[in-house]
Amino acid sequence: MVLGADLKVKSPQEKMEAPKKEESLMPKRIPPITDTKIRTAKPSPKDYKLFDGGGLYLLVTTTGGKLWHLKYRIEGKEKKLTLGSYPDVSLVEARQKRDQARALVASGVDPNDTKKAQKVAGTEEKETFEVVAREWHAKFSSSWASSHGGKIMRRLELYVFPWLGDRPIKKIIAPELLSVLRRIEAKGTLETAHRTQQNCGQVFRYAVATGRAERDPSGDLRGAIPPASAKHMATITDPKEIAGLLRSIDGYMGGIVTRCALQLAPLTFVRPGELRHAEWAEINLEAAEWRIPAEKMKAGVLHIVPLSRQAMEVLQEIQPLTGHGRYVFPSPRTDSRPMSSNAVLSALRRMGYAKDEMSGHGFRSMASTLLNEMGWNRDAIERQLAHAERNSVRAAYNYAEFLPERKKMMQAWADHLDGIKAGAKVIPIRSMAG
């Protein structure tokens, strides 16, 4: 046997052809487009694309239009960004826009959000305070109650954008922000000044996270604005006074819709806005539950209100009157809108309760104070009050937390109010929660 007899020796021609066969198996790389190719591109019966790389392509339309587009992926979704038309936007400019947009995507920012913010701000700059603030607001406001998001944007538009809106966000320093806050302070609205500072801090931290600022200057202003005085909602917690209030509500001589809203307020202790926006579709009389959707809640999380026997009686009384419509407590003028935001407050005033004695929010404070005195689980009380959970992910999954205990607590609370109203002797309340 001759060593190497089975080895086939390749001819020079085969040696020349082998690399070609291997190369044919490799994926072809599309070369970048050139200005010449763009200029000479002619329309055809169908739109077609000229690809440049990195998601950038030129769409040539049947009418001869040439439009720059960028394909990109963010949060697992493919999206498209329009960059302008050729020749208004040259090939070099289109590539620059592509690189800027890809840098935003790498930072977790959707370039389309930035484009919308620029349009609203009326600027081509991508990194001004107003553009970044509007982009931040658009990104996170979907998880807030609409009223909360609206208040934040109004504060920024009234107090910040006129002075800092067109400034590059990375160049803004603490004294500039302080001068904005001082203007608010001069009006005597300290709480608004603090909330504005907080919102600006959120915008700056978002800019840092997305690579458009190096630090948050609002942190340097701690203590620069005097603290706002604590704002307590007027409420009643003395059992004798509560008894008088409840009896006054039962004897209210105004409209039945307002009276039923007044009767339900202490039994559910939801926020006034949540009460007046209650819809029949949210209420399950069989399950004795009221499920308020996330978009109506301050914390942006679904909220469950267990309905006591007494709360059910109120709803059953008003159902024949308003059950055919959308709202439990509609406006007297039209069924398509809820009752006025001042309806409950005005009724309290007509009943003789001054603004420093009782407020619409006062039913929440009343329940919070007395239920804690009763010895109920503080976490169950906080959950029933729908106070914002610091961890938003945890809140989204824990809207039903302590629900069995909350059902028991809400019925005990309603029974306790009945006892107070009837003039019963007030029992040491801790025994009720045991």
For each residue, the residues with C-beta under 8 A, 3 or more apart:
1: 5
2: 5
3:
4: 7
5: 1 2
6:
7: 4
8:
9:
10: 14 15 18
11: 14 15
12: 15 16
13: 16 17
14: 10 11 17 18
15: 10 11 12 18
16: 12 13 19 20
17: 13 14 20 21
18: 10 14 15 21 22
19: 16 22 23
20: 16 17 23 24
21: 17 18 24 25
22: 18 19 25 26
23: 19 20 26
24: 20 21
25: 21 22
26: 22 23
27:
28:
29:
30: 51 53
31:
32: 52 53
33: 37 38 50 51 52 58 91
34: 37 38 91
35: 38 39 90 91
36: 39 40
37: 33 34 40 41 50
38: 33 34 35 41 50 58 66 86 91
39: 35 36
40: 36 37
41: 37 38 50 58 60 66
42: 60 64
43: 60 61 62 63 64
44: 48 60 62
45: 62
46: 62
47: 59 60 61 62
48: 44 59 60
49: 57 58 59 60
50: 33 37 38 41 57 58 60
51: 30 33 56 57
52: 32 33 56 57 58 91 94 95 98
53: 30 32 56
54: 98 99 102
55: 70 71 72 98 102
56: 51 52 53 68 69 70 83 94 95 98
57: 49 50 51 52 68 69 70 71
58: 33 38 41 49 50 52 66 67 68 69 86 94
59: 47 48 49 65 66 67 68 69
60: 41 42 43 44 47 48 49 50 64 65 66
61: 43 47 64 65 66 67
62: 43 44 45 46 47
63: 43
64: 42 43 60 61
65: 59 60 61 85
66: 38 41 58 59 60 61 85 86 87
67: 58 59 61 82 84 85 86
68: 56 57 58 59 82 83 84 85 86 89 94 97
69: 56 57 58 59 80 81 82 83
70: 55 56 57 80 81 83 97 98 101 111
71: 55 57 78 79 80
72: 55 78 79 80 81 101 102 105 111
73: 76 77 78 79 105
74: 77 79 105 108 110
75:
76: 73
77: 73 74
78: 71 72 73
79: 71 72 73 74 110 112
80: 69 70 71 72
81: 69 70 72 101 111 112 115
82: 67 68 69
83: 56 68 69 70 89 94 97 98 101
84: 67 68 88 89 93 94 97
85: 65 66 67 68 88 89
86: 38 58 66 67 68 89 90 91 94
87: 66 90
88: 84 85
89: 68 83 84 85 86 93 94 97
90: 35 86 87 93 94
91: 33 34 35 38 52 86 94 95
92: 95 96
93: 84 89 90 96 97
94: 52 56 58 68 83 84 86 89 90 91 97 98
95: 52 56 91 92 98 99
96: 92 93 99 100
97: 68 70 83 84 89 93 94 100 101
98: 52 54 55 56 70 83 94 95 101 102
99: 54 95 96 102 103
100: 96 97 103 104 111 126
101: 70 72 81 83 97 98 104 105 111
102: 54 55 72 98 99 105 106
103: 99 100 106 107 211
104: 100 101 107 109 110 111 114 210
105: 72 73 74 101 102 108 109 110 111
106: 102 103
107: 103 104 209 210 211
108: 74 105 209 210
109: 104 105 113 114 135 139 210
110: 74 79 104 105 113 114 139
111: 70 72 81 100 101 104 105 114 115
112: 79 81 115 116
113: 109 110 116 117 135 138 139
114: 104 109 110 111 117 118 126 131 135
115: 81 111 112 118 119
116: 112 113 119 120 134 135 138
117: 113 114 120 121 130 131 132 133 134 135 138
118: 114 115 121 123 124 125 126 131
119: 115 116 122
120: 116 117 134
121: 117 118 128 130 131 134 161 165 166
122: 119
123: 118 128 130 131 166
124: 118
125: 118 128 131 166 168
126: 100 114 118 131 212
127: 131 132 168 169 170 207 212
128: 121 123 125 131 132 165 166 167 168 169
129: 132 133 160 161 164 165 166 167 168 169 172 203
130: 117 121 123 133 134 156 161 164 165 166
131: 114 117 118 121 123 125 126 127 128 134 135
132: 117 127 128 129 135 136 169 203 206 207 210 212 213
133: 117 129 130 136 137 156 160 161 165 203
134: 116 117 120 121 130 131 137 138
135: 109 113 114 116 117 131 132 138 139 206
136: 132 133 139 140 202 203 206
137: 133 134 140 141 149 152 153 156
138: 113 116 117 134 135 141
139: 109 110 113 135 136 206
140: 136 137 143 144
141: 137 138 144 149 152 153
142:
143: 140 300 392
144: 140 141 148 149 152 300
145: 148 149 295 296 297 298 299 300
146: 149 150 295
147: 150 151 273
148: 144 145 151 152 298
149: 137 141 144 145 146 152 153
150: 146 147 153 154
151: 147 148 154 155
152: 137 141 144 148 149 155 156 199
153: 137 141 149 150 156 157
154: 150 151 157 158
155: 151 152 158 159 160 192 195 196 199
156: 130 133 137 152 153 159 160 161 196 199 200 203
157: 153 154 160 161
158: 154 155 162
159: 155 156 162 180 183 184 192 196
160: 129 133 155 156 157 163 164 165 180 196 200
161: 121 129 130 133 156 157 164 165
162: 158 159 165
163: 160 176 179 180 183
164: 129 130 160 161 167 172 176 177 180
165: 121 128 129 130 133 160 161 162
166: 121 123 125 128 129 130
167: 128 129 164 171 172 176
168: 125 127 128 129 171 172
169: 127 128 129 132 172 203 204 207 212 213
170: 127 207 212 213 214
171: 167 168
172: 129 164 167 168 169 176 177 204 217
173: 176 177 217
174: 177 178 217 218 220 221
175: 178 179
176: 163 164 167 172 173 179 180 217
177: 164 172 173 174 180 181 197 200 217 218 221
178: 174 175 181 182 221 224
179: 163 175 176 182 183
180: 159 160 163 164 176 177 183 184 196 200
181: 177 178 184 185 193 196 197 221 224 225
182: 178 179 185 186
183: 159 163 179 180 186 187
184: 159 180 181 187 189 192 193 196
185: 181 182 188 189 190 193 225 226
186: 182 183
187: 183 184 192
188: 185
189: 184 185 192 193
190: 185 193 194 225 226 227 228 229
191: 194 195 228 231
192: 155 159 184 187 189 195 196
193: 181 184 185 189 190 196 197 225 228
194: 190 191 197 198 225 227 228
195: 155 191 192 198 199
196: 155 156 159 160 180 181 184 192 193 199 200
197: 177 181 193 194 200 201 218 221 225
198: 194 195 201 202 218
199: 152 155 156 195 196 202 203
200: 156 160 177 180 196 197 203 204 218
201: 197 198 204 205 216 218 219
202: 136 198 199 205 206
203: 129 132 133 136 156 169 199 200 206 207
204: 169 172 200 201 207 208 213 215 216 217 218
205: 201 202 208 209 216
206: 132 135 136 139 202 203 209 210
207: 127 132 169 170 203 204 210 212 213
208: 204 205 211 212 213 214 215 216
209: 107 108 205 206
210: 104 107 108 109 132 206 207
211: 103 107 208
212: 126 127 132 169 170 207 208
213: 132 169 170 204 207 208 216
214: 170 208
215: 204 208 219
216: 201 204 205 208 213 219
217: 172 173 174 176 177 204 220 221
218: 174 177 197 198 200 201 204 221
219: 201 215 216 222
220: 174 217
221: 174 177 178 181 197 217 218 224 225
222: 219
223:
224: 178 181 221
225: 181 185 190 193 194 197 221
226: 185 190
227: 190 194
228: 190 191 193 194 231
229: 190
230:
231: 191 228
232: 235 365
233: 359 361 362 364 365
234: 355 356 357 358 359 362
235: 232 358 359 361 362 363 365 366 369
236: 241 242 245 357 358 362 366
237: 241 242 365 366 369 370
238: 241 242
239: 242 243 420 426
240: 243 244
241: 236 237 238 244 245
242: 236 237 238 239 245 246 366 417 420 421
243: 239 240 246 247 420 421 423
244: 240 241 247 248
245: 236 241 242 248 249 353 358
246: 242 243 249 250 266 417 420 421
247: 243 244 250 251 421
248: 244 245 251 252 351 352
249: 245 246 252 259 262 263 266 351
250: 246 247 259 263 421
251: 247 248
252: 248 249 258 259 262 347 351
253:
254: 258 259 347 350
255: 258 259 332
256: 259 260 317 318 321
257: 260 261 318 321 322 329 330 332 339
258: 252 254 255 261 262 329 339 343 344 347
259: 249 250 252 254 255 256 262 263 347
260: 256 257 263 264 314 315 317 318 329
261: 257 258 264 265 275 276 329 339 343 344
262: 249 252 258 259 265 344 347 348
263: 249 250 259 260 266 267 314
264: 260 261 267 268 275 311 314 315
265: 261 262 268 269 270 272 275 344 360 363
266: 246 249 263 269 363 366 367 417
267: 263 264 308 310 311 314 410 413 414 417
268: 264 265 275 290 305 307 311 410
269: 265 266 363 364 366 367 368 384 385
270: 265 274 275 292 303 305 364 386
271: 274 275 298 361 364 386
272: 265 275 276 341 344 345 360 361
273: 147 276 277 296 341
274: 270 271 277 278 292 296 297 303
275: 261 264 265 268 270 271 272 278 329 344 360
276: 261 272 273 329 338 339 340 341 343 344
277: 273 274 296 327 338
278: 274 275 282 283 290 292 327 328 329 338
279: 282 283 326 327 328
280: 283 319 322 323 325 326 327 328
281: 326
282: 278 279 290 291 292 293
283: 278 279 280 289 290 307 315 328
284: 287 288 289 290 291
285: 288 307 312 315 316
286:
287: 284
288: 284 285 306 307 308 312
289: 283 284 304 305 306 307
290: 268 278 282 283 284 304 305 307
291: 282 284 302 303 304 305
292: 270 274 278 282 296 297 302 303 304 305
293: 282 296 297 302
294: 297 300 301 302 303
295: 145 146 300
296: 145 273 274 277 292 293
297: 145 274 292 293 294 300 301 302 303 386
298: 145 148 271 386 388
299: 145 303 386 387 388 389 392 395
300: 143 144 145 294 295 297 392
301: 294 297 386 389 392 395 396 399
302: 291 292 293 294 297 399
303: 270 274 291 292 294 297 299 386 399
304: 289 290 291 292 399 400 403 406
305: 268 270 289 290 291 292 384 410
306: 288 289 403 406 407 410 411
307: 268 283 285 288 289 290 311 312 315 410
308: 267 288 311 312 410 411 413 414 415
309: 312 313 411 414
310: 267 313 314 414 415 417 418
311: 264 267 268 307 308 314 315 410 414
312: 285 288 307 308 309 315 316
313: 309 310 316 317
314: 260 263 264 267 310 311 317 318
315: 260 264 283 285 307 311 312 318 319 328
316: 285 312 313 319
317: 256 260 313 314
318: 256 257 260 314 315 321 322 323 328 329
319: 280 315 316 322 323
320: 323
321: 256 257 318
322: 257 280 318 319 325 327 328 329 330 335
323: 280 318 319 320
324:
325: 280 322 330 335 336
326: 279 280 281 330 335 336
327: 277 278 279 280 322 330 331 335 337 338 339
328: 278 279 280 283 315 318 322
329: 257 258 260 261 275 276 278 318 322 338 339 343
330: 257 322 325 326 327 334 335 336 337 338 339
331: 327 334 335 337 338 339 340
332: 255 257 339
333: 337
334: 330 331 337
335: 322 325 326 327 330 331
336: 325 326 330
337: 327 330 331 333 334
338: 276 277 278 327 329 330 331
339: 257 258 261 276 327 329 330 331 332 343
340: 276 331 343 346
341: 272 273 276 345
342: 345 346
343: 258 261 276 329 339 340 346 347
344: 258 261 262 265 272 275 276 347 348 360
345: 272 341 342 348 349 359 360
346: 340 342 343 349 350
347: 252 254 258 259 262 343 344 350 351
348: 262 344 345 351 353 358 359 360
349: 345 346 352 353 354 355
350: 254 346 347
351: 248 249 252 347 348
352: 248 349
353: 245 348 349 357 358
354: 349 357 358
355: 234 349 359
356: 234
357: 234 236 353 354
358: 234 235 236 245 348 353 354 362
359: 233 234 235 345 348 355 362
360: 265 272 275 344 345 348 363
361: 233 235 271 272 364 365
362: 233 234 235 236 358 359 365 366
363: 235 265 266 269 360 366 367
364: 233 269 270 271 361 367 368 385
365: 232 233 235 237 361 362 368 369
366: 235 236 237 242 266 269 362 363 369 370
367: 266 269 363 364 370 371 381 385 413
368: 269 364 365 371 372 381 385
369: 235 237 365 366 372 373
370: 237 366 367 373 374 413 416 429
371: 367 368 374 376 381 409 413
372: 368 369 375 376 378 381
373: 369 370 429 430
374: 370 371 412 416 429 430 432 433
375: 372 429 430 432 433 434
376: 371 372 380 381 405 409 433
377: 380 381 402 405 433
378: 372 381 382
379: 382 383 401 402
380: 376 377 383 384 402 405 406 409
381: 367 368 371 372 376 377 378 384 385 409
382: 378 379 385 387
383: 379 380 386 387 398 401 402 406
384: 269 305 380 381 402 406 409 410
385: 269 364 367 368 381 382
386: 270 271 297 298 299 301 303 383
387: 299 382 383
388: 298 299 395
389: 299 301 392 394 395 398
390:
391: 394 395
392: 143 299 300 301 389 395 396
393: 396 397
394: 389 391 397 398
395: 299 301 388 389 391 392 398 399
396: 301 392 393 399
397: 393 394
398: 383 389 394 395 401
399: 301 302 303 304 395 396
400: 304 403
401: 379 383 398
402: 377 379 380 383 384 405 406
403: 304 306 400 406 407
404: 407 408
405: 376 377 380 402 408 409
406: 304 306 380 383 384 402 403 409 410
407: 306 403 404 410 411
408: 404 405 411 412
409: 371 376 380 381 384 405 406 412 413 433
410: 267 268 305 306 307 308 311 384 406 407 413 414
411: 306 308 309 407 408 414 415
412: 374 408 409 415 416 432 433
413: 267 308 367 370 371 409 410 416 417
414: 267 308 309 310 311 410 411 417 418
415: 308 310 411 412 418 419
416: 370 374 412 413 419 420 429 432
417: 242 246 266 267 310 413 414 420 421
418: 310 414 415 421 422
419: 415 416 422 424 426
420: 239 242 243 246 416 417 423 424 426
421: 242 243 246 247 250 417 418
422: 418 419
423: 243 420
424: 419 420
425:
426: 239 419 420 429
427: 431 432
428: 431
429: 370 373 374 375 416 426 432 433
430: 373 374 375 433 434
431: 427 428 434
432: 374 375 412 416 427 429
433: 374 375 376 377 409 412 429 430
434: 375 430 431
